[in-house]
């Protein structure tokens, strides 16, 4: 009789332990999804500002048509992306296109002095800073989830319930190549 009670207690403890691990995985997955929702808010604000920025630049930089079209295409792709992976890829393309615009603007002193352009640039810069913070939080949440999914004994439960390793929000290969190059300084 005592053996049966001990066996029952052990089984109950094992069940509660498994439930605890599962609930922790769900909590971590939800934290990651919430972190990506924060990124989405910032991306929406950036997407809303881009047409205004492009319109402002159009008046000054008429021969930069290709660059402006690239920004518009990248924005459209970013807005239509549905998964985390496609959003990361599309946003990296948009960020790269916006960096190209910043370089092109240097050739237009009148545009740089334009108050509307200056204000839009400040707003986009502020959003980029918020995006960077949101991405750091997202990557931290993703790392925590991935670590939990891959750690023993949670990995036994995670694979049974379909929890898989998740993608980080990275800067992309082309931007990484730019970052690895030494900056050019002209005097």
C-alpha positions in Angstrom: 0.0 0.0 0.0 2.8 2.4 0.9 4.6 1.5 -2.3 1.5 2.5 -4.3 1.2 5.8 -2.5 4.9 6.6 -3.1 4.5 5.6 -6.7 1.5 7.9 -7.0 3.3 10.8 -5.4 6.3 10.3 -7.7 4.0 10.2 -10.8 2.2 13.4 -9.6 5.6 15.2 -9.0 6.7 14.1 -12.5 3.5 15.4 -14.0 3.8 18.8 -12.2 7.5 19.0 -13.2 6.6 18.4 -16.9 3.7 20.9 -16.7 6.1 23.5 -15.2 8.7 23.0 -18.0 5.9 23.2 -20.7 4.5 26.4 -19.1 7.9 28.0 -19.0 8.4 27.3 -22.7 5.1 28.8 -23.5 5.9 31.9 -21.4 9.2 32.3 -23.3 7.6 31.9 -26.7 5.0 34.5 -25.8 7.7 36.9 -24.5 9.5 36.5 -27.9 6.2 37.2 -29.8 5.5 40.2 -27.6 9.1 41.5 -28.3 8.5 41.1 -32.0 5.2 43.0 -31.7 7.2 45.9 -30.2 9.4 45.8 -33.3 6.4 45.8 -35.5 5.1 49.0 -33.9 8.5 50.8 -34.7 8.6 49.3 -38.2 5.1 50.7 -38.9 6.1 54.1 -37.8 9.2 53.9 -40.0 7.1 52.7 -43.0 4.7 55.6 -42.5 7.6 58.2 -42.5 9.4 56.8 -45.6 6.9 58.2 -48.2 7.2 61.6 -46.7 11.0 61.4 -46.8 11.0 60.2 -50.4 8.6 63.0 -51.5 10.8 65.6 -49.8 14.0 64.2 -51.5 12.2 64.0 -54.9 12.0 67.8 -55.1 15.8 68.2 -54.7 17.3 65.0 -56.1 15.5 64.3 -59.3 18.3 62.2 -60.8 18.3 59.9 -57.7 15.1 58.3 -59.1 16.6 54.7 -59.0 17.5 55.1 -55.3 14.0 56.4 -54.5 12.4 53.5 -56.4 14.6 51.0 -54.5 13.5 52.5 -51.2 9.8 52.3 -52.2 10.2 48.7 -53.3 12.0 47.8 -50.1 9.3 49.5 -48.1 6.6 47.6 -50.0 8.4 44.3 -49.4 8.8 45.1 -45.7 5.2 45.9 -45.3 4.0 42.7 -47.0 6.3 40.4 -45.2 4.4 38.0 -42.9 6.8 35.8 -41.0 9.7 36.8 -38.7 12.2 35.5 -41.2 10.8 37.4 -44.2 10.4 40.6 -42.1 14.0 40.4 -41.0 15.2 40.0 -44.6 12.9 42.7 -45.9 13.8 45.2 -43.1 17.5 44.6 -43.8 16.9 45.5 -47.4 15.0 48.7 -46.4 17.7 49.7 -43.9 20.3 49.3 -46.6 18.3 51.4 -49.0 17.8 54.1 -46.4 21.6 54.1 -45.8 22.0 54.7 -49.5 19.7 57.6 -49.3 21.7 59.1 -46.4 24.8 58.9 -48.6 23.1 60.5 -51.6 21.7 63.3 -49.5 25.3 64.5 -48.8 25.5 65.8 -52.3 22.5 68.2 -51.7 23.3 70.9 -49.2 20.0 72.7 -49.8 18.1 69.4 -49.0 20.1 68.9 -45.8 19.2 72.4 -44.8 15.5 71.9 -45.5 13.5 72.0 -42.2 11.0 69.4 -43.3 13.7 67.0 -44.4 15.7 67.6 -41.2 12.6 66.9 -39.1 11.9 63.7 -41.0 15.5 62.6 -40.7 15.3 63.2 -36.9 12.1 61.2 -36.6 13.6 58.3 -38.6 16.7 58.5 -36.5 14.7 58.3 -33.3 12.7 55.3 -34.7 15.9 53.6 -35.7 17.2 54.0 -32.1 14.0 52.5 -30.7 14.2 49.7 -33.3 17.7 48.9 -32.1 16.5 48.6 -28.5 13.5 46.6 -29.5 15.7 44.2 -31.6 18.0 43.8 -28.7 15.1 42.8 -26.4 13.7 40.5 -29.2 17.1 38.8 -29.6 17.4 38.4 -25.9 14.0 36.8 -25.7 14.8 34.6 -28.6 18.1 33.5 -27.1 16.3 32.7 -23.8 13.7 30.6 -25.6 16.3 28.8 -27.8 18.5 28.1 -24.7 15.5 26.7 -22.9 14.4 24.6 -25.9 17.8 23.1 -26.3 18.6 22.5 -22.7 18.0 19.2 -20.9 15.4 18.2 -19.8 13.3 20.8 -21.5 14.5 19.6 -24.9 12.6 16.3 -24.4 9.4 18.2 -23.9 10.0 21.0 -26.4 10.5 18.6 -29.3 7.3 16.7 -28.3 5.2 19.9 -28.4 6.7 21.4 -31.5 8.9 24.1 -30.0 11.8 24.7 -32.4 14.8 26.9 -32.5 13.8 30.5 -33.5 15.6 33.0 -35.7 17.3 36.1 -34.3 16.8 39.5 -35.8 20.2 40.0 -37.5 21.6 42.8 -39.6 22.1 40.7 -42.8 25.1 39.7 -44.7 25.5 42.8 -46.9 25.3 45.1 -43.9 27.7 42.9 -42.0 30.2 43.2 -44.9 29.8 47.0 -44.6 30.4 47.0 -40.9 33.6 44.9 -41.3 35.2 47.4 -43.6 37.2 50.2 -42.0 35.5 53.6 -42.3 36.9 56.0 -44.9 38.0 59.3 -43.4 38.7 62.2 -45.6 40.3 65.4 -44.4 
